[in-house]
Amino acid sequence: MNQNIQNLDEWFPRDAQGKPILTTPDQNYLGVVVGGSLSRGLQIRLERAQSVEDLAVGRYVVIHGEQKRFFCMLTDIELNTANIGIQNDPPDMSDPFLRDIYTGTVAYGIIHVALMLSIDEDNTPKPVKTIPAHFTRAYNATEKDVNDVFGHEDDIHFNVGVPLELEQTQINLDLRRLVERSVGVFGKSGTGKSFLTRVLLSGIISRGQAVNLIFDMHNDYGWQITSENGYHVKGLRQLFPANVSIITLDPESSRRRKASYDFEVKLPFSEIEPFDLEGLKSTMDLSDTMIDAAYTLRSVWDKKWISRLLEGRAEDLEYIQEHTNIPGGTMLALQRRLERFQRWEFLTNEPVEDSVQRIIHLLVDEEKSVVLEFGKYGNSLEAYMLVANYITRRIHEKYVEKVDKSLGDPSHEPPQLLIVIEEAHKFLDPRVASQTIFGVIARELRKYKVTLLVVDQRPSQIDEEVMSQIGTRVTALLDNERDIHAVLNGVSGAGGLREVLARLDTKQQAIIMGHAVPMPVVVRTRAYDEDFYKAILAGSPVRSNGDDARKSLGKGGKKRV
């Protein structure tokens, strides 16, 4: 009898007061792998103590195999039963005894995870080429797991936010890889695309990874603005006064906002080419016949073709009708459409200093980022597109010339240039993408050291070939199925990521995937606030504030995708 008591004491030890000593389960433990495949992802049966309500799509799961760790993203949550009949006659779960019997045995949870990376013993993340065995144990990712994948902040890597429910660590973008291919920032209206873009640009400027030419449609980037909650937020010029230059099409607007600008941009009619109008075909309702007429007028009247067309002298019109094949109705229709140019004060017939050369000097010689404010012209999509096409085409020509002359010598190459455009689908619509300079730049990748940062709320309207060339996609909430498909097209594991993307919060959450990150990641993006300014100016990495920052996923966090 005494022997039996001793055996019981070994199996069920007690403390000094005679109370049973309960072992504490691993709070990160989720369950075991019960099925799946490399292409479709894995199913993990949850252990009975794990509540499905504590889980959320977008979090990270690590499966500890025999030889490596598998880094996964939770993409779906499912309820299952061992006996289908229980669904027809559910037990009374208010009875604690029945609840303990059924939970985790007859009724249990299943989570679906997408395999993202494998990590060998040397802690080097690698593409996944195999899967773990049956009943391999799965855990919530820890701070160490995330750091092994995303590394630490340094001169190249920039903290863009924290993974969901793991706020003691951070997600670091590889800025060098970010700027060497085009970037897309997508999200429905009101999801904070401009603030997210400002965070990315701050990182690029602070780390000196590229100079930026920002076509600032609504004066969001250069100077101080007021956020939706009524707070003043700094512009890039105020954060980096020695590295950012503001120029403007509307000096009155800049003065009214007390924005310090370097010069006013003026574009002469004589420098506008028919090629500059091709990207405006849909917004200005220009037919192919009108574009052909513009090329003909340019060959006949040389650089004065727009001025003479707008003057509309009878003898000029008669000469064109007699000596060209332009129909009279076509020329009059083109004239009516170009008349709006006369209302834009930044266009002039007078000789002016070459604004494009001054911009090139700032970008290439002084290596400054340039913000072009549009002021009142930001409400005119035609003006925005004309100016962006005009300036970008000429800067691209200069970059091509400089790169070709450098003969591969990096010391003679111009600095990497990132061109930022809003309403990108208007420039990159499938009907015009092949005809605009922006379509050319997107397809060239990094050949001439010019890439794009496109900001848009309708990625489905961007040419599919151009979308395939966007290296890094930073996507906030999208609720249109076509837009979600466009963003995920060509991305490995897109089926699972679709559920994640459709369930992001409306503010300060995004999924980042592509060239600048080793795997897709859902982040709570950094706030663009005083703490951010201090960290950027100090050049130090930012840690998440809050005493309740959690060491691992799934420990009572309240943020949910």
SEKEMAR-575193 format. One line per 3 residues: their letters; for each residue z, x, y of C-alpha. Coordinates in steps of 0.25 Angstrom, whole numbers. Layout:
SEKEMAR-575193
A = Z/X/Y ~ ...
//
This chain:
SEKEMAR-575193
MNQ = 0/0/0 ~ 4/11/10 ~ -9/18/6
NIQ = -17/5/10 ~ -9/4/24 ~ -13/19/27
NLD = -28/16/24 ~ -27/4/33 ~ -21/13/44
EWF = -32/23/43 ~ -43/12/45 ~ -35/4/55
PRD = -27/14/63 ~ -16/9/73 ~ -10/14/85
AQG = 5/17/88 ~ 8/3/90 ~ 2/-1/77
KPI = -11/-8/84 ~ -24/-5/78 ~ -33/6/84
LTT = -46/0/87 ~ -58/10/88 ~ -66/9/101
PDQ = -81/6/98 ~ -92/14/105 ~ -95/5/117
NYL = -109/11/117 ~ -112/7/103 ~ -123/-4/102
GVV = -127/-5/88 ~ -137/0/78 ~ -152/0/77
VGG = -157/-11/67 ~ -172/-11/69 ~ -184/-8/78
SLS = -195/2/80 ~ -200/13/89 ~ -210/4/96
RGL = -202/-9/97 ~ -188/-3/99 ~ -175/-5/91
QIR = -165/-16/88 ~ -151/-13/88 ~ -140/-22/82
LER = -128/-22/91 ~ -114/-20/86 ~ -105/-31/86
AQS = -97/-27/98 ~ -109/-25/107 ~ -111/-37/116
VED = -126/-41/119 ~ -121/-45/133 ~ -118/-31/136
LAV = -132/-26/134 ~ -144/-27/143 ~ -158/-23/142
GRY = -162/-10/149 ~ -149/-2/144 ~ -150/10/136
VVI = -147/11/121 ~ -146/25/113 ~ -148/25/98
HGE = -141/37/91 ~ -150/41/80 ~ -148/52/70
QKR = -156/63/78 ~ -158/57/92 ~ -154/46/102
FFC = -163/35/105 ~ -163/30/119 ~ -167/15/120
MLT = -167/4/130 ~ -162/-10/127 ~ -173/-20/128
DIE = -168/-33/122 ~ -156/-39/116 ~ -156/-49/104
LNT = -146/-58/97 ~ -147/-58/82 ~ -141/-64/70
ANI = -139/-60/55 ~ -140/-75/51 ~ -150/-84/57
GIQ = -143/-96/53 ~ -131/-93/63 ~ -141/-96/74
NDP = -141/-111/69 ~ -126/-112/68 ~ -119/-102/78
PDM = -105/-98/75 ~ -94/-102/85 ~ -93/-88/92
SDP = -81/-93/100 ~ -73/-90/88 ~ -69/-75/89
FLR = -69/-74/74 ~ -83/-79/72 ~ -88/-71/84
DIY = -82/-58/78 ~ -89/-62/64 ~ -103/-65/69
TGT = -104/-55/81 ~ -112/-43/77 ~ -114/-47/62
VAY = -121/-61/61 ~ -124/-61/76 ~ -128/-48/83
GII = -136/-42/94 ~ -148/-34/94 ~ -154/-25/105
HVA = -168/-20/106 ~ -170/-6/112 ~ -182/2/116
LML = -183/16/112 ~ -185/25/124 ~ -181/39/121
SID = -175/48/110 ~ -165/59/113 ~ -164/71/103
EDN = -152/80/102 ~ -157/88/113 ~ -155/76/123
TPK = -170/76/126 ~ -176/62/128 ~ -189/61/120
PVK = -199/49/117 ~ -194/40/105 ~ -202/43/92
TIP = -193/37/82 ~ -182/27/80 ~ -167/28/75
AHF = -164/23/61 ~ -158/10/57 ~ -143/7/62
TRA = -143/19/72 ~ -132/16/82 ~ -136/13/96
YNA = -128/14/109 ~ -128/11/124 ~ -134/23/131
TEK = -123/32/138 ~ -124/40/150 ~ -127/53/142
DVN = -139/46/135 ~ -145/42/148 ~ -143/55/154
DVF = -150/62/142 ~ -162/53/145 ~ -163/53/160
GHE = -156/66/164 ~ -149/70/177 ~ -153/69/191
DDI = -159/82/197 ~ -170/87/206 ~ -181/79/198
HFN = -173/67/192 ~ -168/56/202 ~ -157/45/199
VGV = -164/32/200 ~ -153/23/195 ~ -144/21/183
PLE = -147/14/169 ~ -141/0/167 ~ -127/0/164
LEQ = -126/15/163 ~ -122/19/177 ~ -116/32/175
TQI = -129/38/173 ~ -143/38/180 ~ -158/37/178
NLD = -165/49/184 ~ -180/48/186 ~ -188/61/185
LRR = -194/61/199 ~ -205/72/196 ~ -210/63/185
LVE = -209/51/194 ~ -218/55/205 ~ -228/62/196
RSV = -234/49/192 ~ -234/36/199 ~ -222/27/200
GVF = -221/12/200 ~ -209/4/206 ~ -210/-11/201
GKS = -202/-23/203 ~ -203/-37/208 ~ -200/-40/222
GTG = -185/-38/226 ~ -182/-28/215 ~ -180/-16/225
KSF = -192/-9/222 ~ -192/-3/236 ~ -178/2/234
LTR = -181/8/221 ~ -193/15/226 ~ -185/21/238
VLL = -175/26/227 ~ -186/33/220 ~ -192/39/232
SGI = -179/44/237 ~ -178/52/224 ~ -192/57/225
ISR = -190/62/239 ~ -176/68/237 ~ -181/76/225
GQA = -194/80/232 ~ -202/76/220 ~ -213/70/229
VNL = -217/65/242 ~ -219/51/244 ~ -229/42/252
IFD = -223/29/254 ~ -232/17/259 ~ -220/9/264
MHN = -225/-5/265 ~ -212/-12/270 ~ -204/0/276
DYG = -195/1/264 ~ -195/16/262 ~ -195/25/274
WQI = -184/20/283 ~ -171/11/282 ~ -173/-3/278
TSE = -163/-15/275 ~ -161/-18/260 ~ -160/-33/255
NGY = -145/-32/256 ~ -145/-28/271 ~ -142/-13/269
HVK = -150/-3/276 ~ -156/7/266 ~ -162/21/270
GLR = -177/24/270 ~ -182/37/264 ~ -184/43/277
QLF = -169/42/280 ~ -166/47/267 ~ -175/59/267
PAN = -179/62/282 ~ -185/75/279 ~ -193/71/268
VSI = -198/57/272 ~ -208/53/283 ~ -210/39/288
ITL = -224/35/294 ~ -228/21/299 ~ -239/12/301
DPE = -231/3/310 ~ -222/12/320 ~ -217/-1/326
SSR = -210/-5/313 ~ -205/9/311 ~ -199/10/325
RRK = -193/-4/323 ~ -186/0/311 ~ -182/13/317
ASY = -189/21/306 ~ -192/35/310 ~ -207/37/307
DFE = -215/50/308 ~ -229/44/312 ~ -237/32/313
VKL = -249/31/303 ~ -262/27/309 ~ -275/25/301
PFS = -289/26/307 ~ -299/16/303 ~ -309/27/302
EIE = -301/33/290 ~ -301/20/282 ~ -311/21/270
PFD = -316/9/262 ~ -308/16/250 ~ -296/12/258
LEG = -300/-3/257 ~ -302/-3/242 ~ -288/-5/239
LKS = -287/-17/249 ~ -297/-25/242 ~ -288/-36/237
TMD = -278/-36/249 ~ -289/-37/259 ~ -299/-45/251
LSD = -310/-34/251 ~ -321/-36/242 ~ -329/-25/235
TMI = -340/-29/244 ~ -332/-26/256 ~ -327/-13/251
DAA = -341/-9/248 ~ -345/-13/263 ~ -333/-4/268
YTL = -339/8/261 ~ -353/5/267 ~ -347/3/281
RSV = -340/16/279 ~ -353/23/276 ~ -360/17/287
WDK = -350/18/298 ~ -342/30/293 ~ -327/30/297
KWI = -329/19/308 ~ -332/9/297 ~ -319/0/299
SRL = -319/1/314 ~ -334/-3/315 ~ -332/-14/305
LEG = -320/-20/313 ~ -327/-19/326 ~ -338/-27/320
RAE = -349/-24/330 ~ -362/-32/328 ~ -371/-20/327
DLE = -362/-13/317 ~ -362/-25/308 ~ -377/-27/309
YIQ = -380/-13/306 ~ -371/-14/293 ~ -379/-27/289
EHT = -392/-20/291 ~ -389/-6/285 ~ -380/-9/274
NIP = -379/-19/262 ~ -365/-25/267 ~ -366/-40/268
GGT = -362/-45/282 ~ -351/-54/276 ~ -345/-43/268
MLA = -344/-34/281 ~ -338/-45/289 ~ -328/-48/278
LQR = -324/-34/277 ~ -323/-33/293 ~ -313/-45/292
RLE = -304/-39/282 ~ -303/-26/289 ~ -300/-33/302
RFQ = -285/-32/298 ~ -286/-17/300 ~ -286/-20/315
RWE = -272/-26/315 ~ -266/-14/308 ~ -262/-4/319
FLT = -261/8/310 ~ -276/7/309 ~ -284/13/321
NEP = -297/17/326 ~ -291/28/335 ~ -291/43/330
VED = -277/45/324 ~ -269/57/317 ~ -272/57/302
SVQ = -260/50/297 ~ -263/53/282 ~ -264/68/285
RII = -250/67/292 ~ -245/59/279 ~ -251/70/270
HLL = -244/81/279 ~ -230/74/277 ~ -232/72/262
VDE = -239/86/258 ~ -235/96/269 ~ -221/91/273
EKS = -218/84/259 ~ -212/72/265 ~ -213/58/259
VVL = -220/48/269 ~ -216/33/271 ~ -227/25/277
EFG = -221/13/284 ~ -230/1/285 ~ -221/-7/295
KYG = -228/-21/298 ~ -240/-17/290 ~ -232/-17/277
NSL = -235/-32/277 ~ -250/-30/276 ~ -253/-26/262
EAY = -267/-22/267 ~ -262/-12/277 ~ -252/-6/267
MLV = -263/-4/256 ~ -273/1/267 ~ -264/12/272
ANY = -259/16/258 ~ -273/17/253 ~ -278/25/265
ITR = -266/35/265 ~ -265/37/250 ~ -280/39/248
RIH = -280/51/258 ~ -267/57/254 ~ -272/57/239
EKY = -284/64/243 ~ -276/74/250 ~ -267/76/238
VEK = -279/77/229 ~ -285/88/238 ~ -272/96/238
VDK = -269/95/223 ~ -284/100/220 ~ -282/111/230
SLG = -269/116/224 ~ -276/119/211 ~ -264/116/203
DPS = -255/125/211 ~ -242/116/214 ~ -238/124/226
HEP = -251/119/233 ~ -250/104/228 ~ -245/93/237
PQL = -232/87/234 ~ -231/75/224 ~ -234/62/232
LIV = -229/49/228 ~ -236/37/235 ~ -228/24/236
IEE = -235/11/238 ~ -229/-3/237 ~ -237/-16/233
AHK = -244/-6/223 ~ -251/-17/215 ~ -260/-19/228
FLD = -265/-5/227 ~ -265/-4/212 ~ -271/-18/208
PRV = -281/-16/197 ~ -292/-21/206 ~ -290/-10/216
ASQ = -282/1/209 ~ -294/9/205 ~ -299/9/220
TIF = -286/13/227 ~ -280/27/229 ~ -267/22/222
GVI = -274/19/209 ~ -280/33/210 ~ -267/39/212
ARE = -260/31/201 ~ -271/36/191 ~ -270/50/195
LRK = -256/52/190 ~ -250/65/197 ~ -264/72/197
YKV = -264/74/212 ~ -248/73/215 ~ -249/59/220
TLL = -243/47/213 ~ -238/33/217 ~ -226/25/218
VVD = -230/10/217 ~ -220/-1/221 ~ -224/-15/216
QRP = -219/-28/211 ~ -232/-32/203 ~ -235/-20/194
SQI = -244/-30/186 ~ -254/-29/197 ~ -255/-14/197
DEE = -267/-9/189 ~ -263/-6/175 ~ -269/8/175
VMS = -261/12/187 ~ -248/6/181 ~ -251/15/169
QIG = -251/27/178 ~ -237/24/184 ~ -228/34/178
TRV = -214/28/182 ~ -211/13/183 ~ -199/9/190
TAL = -198/-6/188 ~ -188/-16/194 ~ -187/-31/189
LDN = -201/-37/186 ~ -202/-52/181 ~ -217/-53/180
ERD = -221/-51/166 ~ -235/-44/171 ~ -227/-35/180
IHA = -217/-31/169 ~ -229/-29/159 ~ -236/-20/169
VLN = -224/-11/172 ~ -221/-9/157 ~ -236/-8/152
GVS = -237/5/145 ~ -222/8/144 ~ -216/11/130
GAG = -207/0/126 ~ -212/-10/136 ~ -208/-22/128
GLR = -193/-19/129 ~ -194/-14/143 ~ -200/-28/148
EVL = -187/-35/145 ~ -179/-24/153 ~ -188/-25/165
ARL = -188/-40/166 ~ -173/-40/166 ~ -170/-30/177
DTK = -161/-34/189 ~ -168/-37/201 ~ -162/-26/209
QQA = -159/-11/206 ~ -164/-11/192 ~ -177/-5/187
IIM = -183/1/174 ~ -190/14/176 ~ -200/19/166
GHA = -210/30/165 ~ -213/44/169 ~ -200/47/177
VPM = -190/43/166 ~ -189/46/151 ~ -188/32/147
PVV = -188/18/154 ~ -175/15/161 ~ -168/3/167
VRT = -160/8/179 ~ -151/2/190 ~ -158/9/202
RAY = -150/17/212 ~ -146/9/225 ~ -153/14/237
DED = -140/16/245 ~ -131/25/252 ~ -127/32/239
FYK = -141/34/236 ~ -144/40/250 ~ -132/50/248
AIL = -137/54/234 ~ -151/56/238 ~ -147/64/251
AGS = -137/72/243 ~ -147/75/232 ~ -137/72/221
PVR = -138/62/209 ~ -132/48/211 ~ -122/43/201
SNG = -120/28/200 ~ -107/23/207 ~ -97/13/202
DDA = -85/16/194 ~ -90/7/183 ~ -102/15/179
RKS = -103/14/164 ~ -104/26/154 ~ -114/18/145
LGK = -122/6/144 ~ -115/-7/140 ~ -101/-5/145
GGK = -99/-18/153 ~ -110/-16/163 ~ -115/-27/171
KRV = -128/-23/176 ~ -139/-29/167 ~ -154/-28/167
//
